[in-house]
Amino acid sequence: MKQILTATALAALVLGLALPALPRTSSAASFDCDKANLAADEKVICDTRSLNDADVKMVTTFDILTSLLAMGNRDKLRDEQSAWLKKRQACAEDVECIRAAYAERLKQLDEAYKNLERPL
């Protein structure tokens, strides 16, 4: 099936044809999009490729940082992530609110990475 979709997408690209909407991905990085009881923000993330991509980047960055931090700082980062998640959930179906939440969180995670103490 995946090969058929790829061939169809390639043919559409080469021929300049409009391609029908492809099925959404089965999961974002931090949750399963096939879950029956998705929250409003999760549904929007699953259905919006750029938000899904932002989720992948955010959770990957978060996981890398978590592995690099000492135990106390790791707990602080997890607490900040929980607080951020509540903020994202409050966006409900508002795409721009979710987009802004990801931009803000990615900026915070990037700053945390830049401020890591590195051995000399």
C-alpha positions, 0 to 999 in steps of 0.5 A: 500500500505504501508503494502505491501511495508513493508511486501515486504521489510521484506521478502527481508531482511529475504530472502536476496533478492535485493529489487527494488528501492522504491518510493522517499519520498513525502517530505523532511523536508524543501520542498515538493518533489512532487512539479513540479518545484524543483530546481536541489539541491532539486531533488538530496535531494529528491532522495538521502536518506542520504541527505533527512535525513540531511535535516530533521536533519538540519531543526529540529535543526534550528526550535528548535534553533529558538524557543530558541533564543531571537528575535534579535538572531533569526533574525540573525539565519534566515539570516544565514540560508538564506545565507546557502540555497543560498550556497546549491542551488549553488551546483546544482546536486553535491551530495558531495557539498550538503553533505558538505553544510549540514555537515557545517550547522549542525556543525554551528547549533550545535555550536549555541546550545552549546553557548546558554545562559542558566539560572543558 
